Amino acid sequence: MSYRVILARNSRKILRSLAEDDYRAIVSRLYSLADQPRPPDVRKLSGIDLWRVRVRDFRLVYSVDDRERVVYIERIARRSDDTYKGL
C-alpha cells in the first residue's frame, strides 16, 4: 500500500516554476516516494525528524507519517547555504 504525498504550499509554488526537465525529474521522484518513502539514497537530517533526498541540483526535504501513510514535502530547493535554514 502506497503513501500519499502532500506538498507544502511553498513546495507547490517552486515546483510550478521549474523548467520542464527539472519538473519531470522531481515529479518522478515524488511518485517513487509514495511507493518507498525511505529509499536507499535518502538521508536523515540530524537533530530533526526530516529526511532529504537529492534530485539533480535540488533537495526534497520531507517528513514521513507511517501511521497515516503520508509523505509531507516540506521544501523543494536548490542546494545552497539556505536550503536547510529554518527547518
Residue frames as a rotation matrix with the C-alpha (Angstrom) as fourth column:
MET 1
0.581 0.814 0.000 0.00
0.814 -0.581 0.000 0.00
0.000 0.000 -1.000 0.00
SER 2
-0.271 -0.751 0.602 1.46
0.748 -0.558 -0.359 3.33
0.605 0.353 0.714 -1.01
TYR 3
-0.384 0.012 -0.923 1.73
0.729 -0.610 -0.311 6.61
-0.567 -0.792 0.226 0.86
ARG 4
0.752 0.539 0.380 0.02
0.655 -0.673 -0.342 9.87
0.071 0.506 -0.859 -0.06
VAL 5
-0.467 -0.884 -0.009 2.41
0.884 -0.467 -0.008 12.66
0.003 -0.011 1.000 -0.99
ILE 6
0.729 0.678 -0.092 1.38
0.684 -0.727 0.057 16.14
-0.028 -0.104 -0.994 0.16
LEU 7
-0.296 -0.832 0.470 3.31
0.810 -0.479 -0.339 19.24
0.507 0.280 0.815 -0.86
ALA 8
-0.166 0.138 -0.976 3.53
0.688 -0.693 -0.215 22.33
-0.706 -0.708 0.020 1.31
ARG 9
0.807 0.576 -0.132 2.23
0.343 -0.638 -0.689 25.49
-0.482 0.511 -0.712 -0.37
ASN 10
0.405 -0.737 -0.541 5.74
-0.668 -0.642 0.375 26.81
-0.624 0.210 -0.753 -0.99
SER 11
-0.508 -0.583 0.634 6.81
-0.044 0.753 0.657 23.46
-0.860 0.305 -0.408 -2.47
ARG 12
0.255 0.684 0.683 3.91
0.774 0.279 -0.569 23.55
-0.580 0.674 -0.459 -4.93
LYS 13
0.877 0.062 -0.476 4.89
-0.125 -0.928 -0.351 27.08
-0.463 0.367 -0.807 -5.94
ILE 14
-0.079 -0.987 -0.139 8.53
-0.656 -0.054 0.753 26.10
-0.751 0.151 -0.643 -6.53
LEU 15
-0.382 -0.036 0.924 7.51
0.368 0.911 0.187 23.00
-0.848 0.412 -0.335 -8.48
ARG 16
0.629 0.717 0.301 5.31
0.596 -0.195 -0.779 25.03
-0.500 0.669 -0.550 -10.84
SER 17
0.796 -0.323 -0.512 8.15
-0.424 -0.901 -0.091 27.45
-0.432 0.290 -0.854 -11.56
LEU 18
-0.022 -0.894 0.447 10.72
-0.132 0.445 0.886 24.82
-0.991 -0.040 -0.127 -12.62
ALA 19
-0.385 -0.209 -0.899 11.98
-0.917 -0.025 0.399 24.08
-0.105 0.978 -0.182 -16.10
GLU 20
0.528 0.766 -0.366 10.22
-0.814 0.579 0.038 21.12
0.241 0.278 0.930 -17.69
ASP 21
0.131 -0.532 -0.836 13.10
-0.111 0.830 -0.546 18.65
0.985 0.164 0.050 -17.32
ASP 22
-0.883 -0.394 0.255 13.60
-0.261 -0.040 -0.964 19.50
0.391 -0.918 -0.067 -13.63
TYR 23
-0.169 0.921 0.351 9.83
-0.982 -0.127 -0.139 19.35
-0.084 -0.368 0.926 -13.09
ARG 24
0.544 0.396 -0.739 9.61
-0.573 0.820 0.018 15.87
0.613 0.414 0.673 -14.61
ALA 25
-0.350 -0.766 -0.538 12.57
0.005 0.573 -0.819 14.58
0.937 -0.289 -0.197 -12.58
ILE 26
-0.878 0.027 0.479 11.09
-0.469 -0.256 -0.845 15.85
0.100 -0.966 0.237 -9.31
VAL 27
0.133 0.989 0.059 7.57
-0.991 0.134 -0.004 14.60
-0.012 -0.058 0.998 -10.05
SER 28
0.316 -0.107 -0.943 9.00
-0.310 0.928 -0.209 11.19
0.897 0.358 0.260 -10.90
ARG 29
-0.731 -0.656 -0.190 10.83
0.013 0.264 -0.964 11.17
0.682 -0.707 -0.184 -7.57
LEU 30
-0.551 0.616 0.562 7.66
-0.832 -0.353 -0.429 12.20
-0.066 -0.704 0.707 -5.73
TYR 31
0.493 0.727 -0.478 5.86
-0.763 0.625 0.165 9.19
0.419 0.283 0.863 -7.22
SER 32
-0.020 -0.569 -0.822 8.68
0.042 0.821 -0.569 6.92
0.999 -0.046 0.007 -6.11
LEU 33
-0.879 -0.268 0.395 8.50
-0.340 -0.230 -0.912 8.33
0.335 -0.936 0.111 -2.56
ALA 34
0.050 0.970 0.236 4.84
-0.992 0.021 0.125 7.35
0.117 -0.241 0.964 -2.48
ASP 35
0.664 0.160 -0.730 5.88
-0.264 0.964 -0.030 3.73
0.699 0.213 0.683 -3.01
GLN 36
0.326 -0.646 -0.690 9.01
0.856 0.511 -0.074 3.80
0.401 -0.567 0.720 -0.85
PRO 37
0.932 0.180 0.315 9.28
0.076 -0.946 0.314 6.83
0.354 -0.269 -0.896 1.48
ARG 38
0.577 -0.797 0.178 12.76
-0.565 -0.232 0.792 5.87
-0.590 -0.558 -0.584 2.70
PRO 39
0.951 -0.240 -0.193 14.71
-0.028 0.558 -0.830 4.72
0.307 0.795 0.524 -0.36
PRO 40
0.543 -0.792 -0.278 18.38
0.839 0.496 0.224 3.68
-0.040 -0.355 0.934 -0.05
ASP 41
-0.324 -0.752 0.574 19.71
0.772 -0.561 -0.299 7.09
0.546 0.346 0.762 -1.16
VAL 42
0.601 0.603 0.524 17.74
0.136 -0.724 0.677 9.11
0.788 -0.335 -0.517 1.41
ARG 43
-0.597 -0.776 -0.206 19.47
0.412 -0.075 -0.908 10.83
0.689 -0.627 0.364 4.32
LYS 44
0.494 0.679 -0.543 18.02
0.825 -0.170 0.539 11.65
0.274 -0.714 -0.644 7.72
LEU 45
0.168 -0.404 0.899 18.70
-0.068 -0.915 -0.398 15.24
0.983 0.005 -0.181 8.76
SER 46
-0.496 -0.464 -0.734 20.48
0.654 0.357 -0.667 15.43
0.571 -0.811 0.127 12.07
GLY 47
-0.980 0.015 -0.197 18.64
0.152 -0.580 -0.800 16.81
-0.127 -0.814 0.567 15.06
ILE 48
-0.358 0.910 -0.210 15.18
-0.807 -0.415 -0.420 16.87
-0.469 0.020 0.883 13.47
ASP 49
-0.249 0.368 0.896 12.70
0.168 0.927 -0.334 14.30
-0.954 0.067 -0.293 12.19
LEU 50
0.655 0.385 -0.650 13.11
-0.535 -0.372 -0.759 15.13
-0.534 0.845 -0.038 8.49
TRP 51
0.222 -0.521 0.824 14.55
0.585 0.747 0.316 13.30
-0.781 0.412 0.470 5.52
ARG 52
0.256 -0.218 -0.942 16.41
-0.626 -0.779 0.010 14.60
-0.736 0.587 -0.336 2.49
VAL 53
0.266 -0.190 0.945 16.71
0.635 0.772 -0.024 13.19
-0.725 0.607 0.326 -1.00
ARG 54
-0.453 -0.537 -0.712 18.62
-0.225 -0.704 0.674 14.62
-0.862 0.466 0.198 -3.96
VAL 55
0.467 0.488 0.737 17.11
0.704 0.298 -0.644 15.18
-0.535 0.820 -0.204 -7.39
ARG 56
0.416 -0.451 0.789 19.62
0.663 -0.443 -0.603 16.79
0.622 0.775 0.115 -9.77
ASP 57
-0.621 -0.659 0.425 20.59
0.234 -0.673 -0.702 20.14
0.748 -0.336 0.572 -8.19
PHE 58
0.034 0.768 0.640 17.51
-0.638 -0.476 0.605 20.10
0.769 -0.429 0.474 -5.94
ARG 59
-0.971 -0.191 -0.146 16.86
0.000 0.606 -0.796 18.77
0.240 -0.773 -0.588 -2.48
LEU 60
0.082 0.996 -0.019 13.49
-0.210 0.036 0.977 17.45
0.974 -0.076 0.212 -1.34
VAL 61
-0.932 -0.297 0.208 13.11
-0.239 0.070 -0.968 17.79
0.273 -0.952 -0.137 2.41
TYR 62
-0.041 0.978 -0.203 10.21
-0.499 0.156 0.852 15.83
0.866 0.136 0.482 3.84
SER 63
-0.588 -0.005 0.809 8.67
-0.763 0.335 -0.552 14.10
-0.268 -0.942 -0.201 6.81
VAL 64
-0.565 0.381 -0.732 7.00
-0.204 0.795 0.571 10.69
0.800 0.472 -0.371 6.93
ASP 65
-0.289 0.571 0.768 3.93
-0.928 0.031 -0.372 9.79
-0.236 -0.821 0.521 8.97
ASP 66
-0.919 -0.160 -0.362 3.82
-0.273 0.918 0.287 5.98
0.286 0.362 -0.887 8.92
ARG 67
-0.708 0.704 0.066 0.61
0.286 0.370 -0.884 5.79
-0.646 -0.607 -0.463 10.91
GLU 68
0.250 0.820 -0.515 -1.32
-0.207 -0.474 -0.856 7.97
-0.946 0.321 0.051 8.45
ARG 69
0.032 -0.375 0.927 0.80
0.802 0.563 0.200 6.79
-0.596 0.737 0.319 5.49
VAL 70
0.963 0.248 0.108 1.66
0.268 -0.825 -0.497 10.33
-0.034 0.508 -0.861 4.37
VAL 71
-0.198 -0.979 0.053 4.84
0.968 -0.187 0.165 11.84
-0.151 0.084 0.985 2.97
TYR 72
0.829 0.477 -0.292 4.78
0.469 -0.877 -0.101 15.59
-0.305 -0.053 -0.951 3.56
ILE 73
0.040 -0.817 0.575 7.14
0.922 -0.192 -0.337 17.55
0.386 0.543 0.746 1.32
GLU 74
0.419 0.054 -0.907 8.33
0.691 -0.667 0.279 20.45
-0.589 -0.743 -0.317 3.45
ARG 75
0.377 -0.414 -0.829 10.71
-0.428 -0.871 0.240 22.05
-0.822 0.264 -0.505 0.97
ILE 76
0.600 -0.348 0.720 11.92
0.783 0.440 -0.440 21.80
-0.164 0.828 0.536 -2.61
ALA 77
0.835 -0.364 -0.412 15.07
-0.285 -0.927 0.242 23.87
-0.470 -0.085 -0.878 -3.01
ARG 78
0.639 -0.755 -0.147 18.25
-0.041 0.158 -0.987 24.15
0.768 0.636 0.070 -4.98
ARG 79
0.503 -0.539 -0.676 21.22
0.859 0.398 0.321 23.16
0.096 -0.742 0.663 -2.88
SER 80
0.101 -0.492 0.864 22.64
0.032 -0.867 -0.498 26.26
0.994 0.078 -0.072 -1.23
ASP 81
-0.881 -0.469 -0.062 23.56
0.110 -0.075 -0.991 27.54
0.460 -0.880 0.118 2.20
ASP 82
-0.633 0.701 0.329 19.89
-0.771 -0.537 -0.342 28.44
-0.063 -0.470 0.880 2.78
THR 83
-0.397 0.506 -0.765 18.40
-0.352 0.686 0.637 25.07
0.848 0.522 -0.094 1.81
TYR 84
-0.191 0.256 -0.948 18.14
0.645 0.760 0.075 23.80
0.740 -0.597 -0.310 5.38
LYS 85
-0.977 -0.169 0.128 17.70
0.034 -0.718 -0.695 27.07
0.209 -0.675 0.708 7.27
GLY 86
-0.536 0.794 0.287 14.52
-0.842 -0.526 -0.120 27.41
0.056 -0.306 0.950 9.29
LEU 87
-0.109 0.505 -0.856 13.62
-0.300 0.804 0.513 23.74
0.948 0.313 0.064 9.36
